[in-house]
Amino acid sequence: MYVTVLKQLLIMMAIAVLAFAFSKRNKLGEVESSFLSRLLLYFVNPCLIFNSFNKEFDGQKLKELAFVILLSIILHFIMTLMVTIFIRSKNEKQLDGLEKVGIVMTNCGFIGIPLINGVFGQEGIFYLTGYLAVFNIWLWTYGEYQMSHSFKLTKVLTNPNIIALLCGLALYCLPATLPEVIAKPLTYISDMNTALSMVLLGMLFASFKKTGDAPYARRIAKVCLLRLVVCPVVCLLLVLAAWKTFACGAGLRMELFVAFICSLCPVGMSVSSFACLFNKDASYTSLMVLSTSALCIISVPTFVRLAELLMPL
């Protein structure tokens, strides 16, 4: 599996490199990347989530999805606990908040979705919706609290990805699937996710601007270590414990790997969006995203391979 993961990452990064070159040549900036980000977050991703439920009802699959949701809650809680312990400074509280959000909220949308889709297909996306549901709830509660020391429940309930999940669950429980005239357009839109996500990543890299002489190097190194090494190790131990406790074959293994791969992803681009939204240091968040995204091509396949060895079929 790790070879498939590595190949998928290389394919995705190739698209990002092409988008980087195109953005540099045509001087694309924040306006274009903002539009593409909103298109993915509020249109393409919800369509992908909803479309993953367009299949015949299976009670066992629903139980497995509930298991992924529970596992995702535990993973997010553990990562939140870790950043609370390891990220603290006396004079740079703003950067502390950005780092906490960035490390906990992985790029499970823009990188996780195309990666899972490339490795496991639509069945993997079905389980991935459980992680995404927890991610969005955590983002608009814990994430917003770190930025503004408050949060609004309405932002969680009205998030298009949460709405798509709830509507998808309702569709899944019905004794019918969508007619082709509706399902086909949803499939076409869903298929755009991988390419558009990597185009956006390339555009963000192209628009990154180095600022000032801020002592970012040591902090960025710490973020990379926590996001790409420490958190994955702890998450791997949890996933391994679940495997040893509930080992039931290939089905459970896929559920565990879907959640685990999401926890391996680099710093989420949502932290950059939050930095802009709450007037924080957006250049620093871009540096976090850029650094961890570049290094994840080594860390993700490595940890997937390690998990394969520890959880053989």
N, C-alpha and C positions, 0 to 999 in steps of 0.2 A: 504493500500500500504506500509506503514512503516514497517509492519511485514514482508512483502515480501522482502523489502530492507534489513532489519536486518538479515533475514535468508540467503540472498544472500551474504551479507558481511561476515557472520560467515562461510559460505561454502568457500568463497574465502580465508579468513584468515586461515582456516584449511589447505588448500593447501599450503599457504605460510609457515605455521609452519612446515609441513612435508618437504618442500623444504629447510627450514632453518636447520633442523636436518640432512638431507641428505648432505647439503653443508658443514656443520661443520664436519661431520664424514669423508667425502671424500676430505676435504680441497680444495673445489672449490674456485676460486678467481676471479680476475679482468678479466682474459682472457675468462673464461667461461661466466661470466655475460655480458661482452662486446659483445660476439658473440650472446647471446640470445637477448640482447637489440636490436642489429642491425637486427636480424631475425624478431623480432616483429615490429619494426618501419618501416622497409623497405620492408617487404614481407607479413607477416600475416595481419597487420592492413590495408595495401592497398587492399589486396584481400577481406577483410571483407567489406571495404567501397564500393569497386566496386560491390561486390556481392549483397549489399543491394539495388542496383538500378536495379537488374535483375527482373523486374516485369512490368506488363502492364502499359502504360502511363496513368496518371491521372493529368489533369491540375490543379485540386484543391490541390492535394498533392504537386505539384511544387510550388504553391503559399504559402502553409504552410511551405515548406522548406525555401523559401525566408524570411518568417516571422521569422523563427528560426535563420537564418543568421543575420538578422537585430537585433534581441534580443540579440544574442551573441556578436555582435559588441558593443552594449550599455553596456552589462555586463562587457566586457573586459575594456572598456573605464572607467567605474566607478571604477573598481578594480585598474586600473592604477592610477587614480586620488587619490584614497585612500592611496596607498603606497607612492605616491609622498608627501602626507601630513604627514603621520605617520612615514615613515622610513627616518630618516635623522640623521646623527651624524657627529661630527667634525673630528674625528681621524680614523674612520673605514669605509671609503668609499667603500672599496672592499666588505666588508660584507653587506653594504647597498645595493649594486647592486645585490648580490646573493639573498638577502631577497626579494627585489622587484620582481625579476624574479620568485622566488619560490612561492610567495603569489599570483601573478597574473596568472601564468601558472600552473593550477591545474593538477592533475594526471588523466585527463579526458580520456587518452588513455589506460593506463595499469589498472586503476581501473574503470574509467567511462564506457568504452566499455563493459566489462563483467557485470558490474552492470546494465546498461541500457538493455543489452541483456537478462539478467536474469529476469528483471522486465517487460519489454515491448516487448521483442522479436525483430524480424527483422524490424517491423514497427518503433520501437523506434530507432534502429540503423540508419534507413533511415533519421530520423530527426537529429540524433546525428552527421551525416556527416556535417551538417551546422555549428554546434559548432566547430567540428574538423577543418574545413576549416579556420574559423576565428582564432582558436588557433594556427595553423601552421603559418599563416601569421603574427600574433602577436609575436610568438616565434622568427621567423627569421628576424623581424624588431626591435621591442621594446626589445626583449630578447637579441639579438646580440648587439644592441646599448648599453645596460647596461653593457655588458661584454667588449666591445672593442671600444665603442663610434663611431661605424660605422656599416653599414649593406649593404649587396648586394642583390639586387632584384632577381638575378638569383637563389639564394638559395631558394627563395620562389617558383619561377616558376618551378624549377626542383625537388621540394620535391615530393617523391613518393605518399604521401597521397593526395597532391593537384592534381597530375596527375590522380590518381585513381578517385578522385571526378569528375574531368572534363570528363574523359572517361565514368564514370558511368552516368553522366548527359546526355552525347551523346547517350549512350545505352538506357537510360530511354525514350528518345524522339523518338526512333525508333519504328516502328510498329511491333516489334518482340522481343522475349526474346532469351537468349542464349540456344543453344542445350544442352541436358543433359550431353553429353560427356565433355563439358566445364564447365557447371554449377556445376556438382557434385564435381569435384576436388576443385573448388573454395569454395564450401560449407564445404568440409572436412578441408581445410586449415583455413577457417574462424572459424570453431568450436574449433580450437586449441587455440584461443586467450585467453580465460579465464584462462585455466590451465597454459599456458606458462607465462602469465602476473604475476600470483601469484607465480610461481616457481622463476621467476626473482626477485620479491620482497623479497622472502625468501632468495635467494642467496645474495642479496644486504645487507640484515640485518646481515647475517652470516659473511660477509666480512667487516662489519663496525669495524673500529679500533678507540678507544678513543685516542685522541692526547693531550699531554701537559696539561697545567693548564689554558688554555684560558678561559676567563670569558664568557662562552657561555650561561650559565643557564638563565640569565635574558633576553638575546636576543631571545633564543629559546622559552621562555614563551610568549614573545611578538609576535613572529611569529605564534605560535599556537593560540593565542587569535585572531589575525587579520585573519588568514587563516580559522579557524574553527568556529569563532563566529561573529566577526565584519562584515567581507565580506558577510557571509551568511545572516545576518540580513538585510543588505542593499540590497542585491540581492533579498531577499524575498519581500521586500517592492516594488521593481521594478516589479517583477513578479506578485505580488498582484494587482498593479496598472494596469498592462496589462490585467489581468483577469477581473477586474471591468470595464475596458474600452471596451474590445472586447469580453466579455463572449459569447461563442457560443456553449458550451457543451463539450462533452468528447474529441473531436478532439483537440481543442485549449488547453485543460487541459493537454493532453499528451505532446504537444509541449512545454508548459511552464515547465512542470515537467522535461522533458529531459534536457533542458538548465539549469534549476535550480539545478538538481542533479549534473551536470557537474561542476557547480560553487561551490558545496559543497565539492568536492574531496580534498584530502590532497595535500601537495606540490608535484609538478610533478617531476618525476625522470629525466626529461629533464634538470633540473637545475644542477644535478650532471654531466650529460654529458657535459653541457656547461662549468662547472667548470674545468673539465679535458681538454676540448678543448682549453680553454683560459688561462690555468695555474692559476686558482684561488684556493681557499681553498675547495677542494673536500670533506674533512672530515666534514666540517661544513655543507655542503649541504646534505651529507648523514644523519647527525643528524637531519636536518630539515625534510627530507623525513621520517625517522624512527619515530620521535616524532609525527608528524601529522598523519601518517598512522595508528599508534597505537590508537590514540585518535579519529580518524574519525569513528570508530565503534560505538561510543556514539553520536557524533555530527550529523552525516549524518541521521540516523533514527529519531533523535529528530527533526531536521528541516523539514524532509519530513512529519512527523506527524503534525507539526505545520502548514505546507502549506496545508495539507489535510483538516485540520479544518477550515482554512481561505478561502479555495477554494472548497467548497462542490459542488457536482453535483446536 
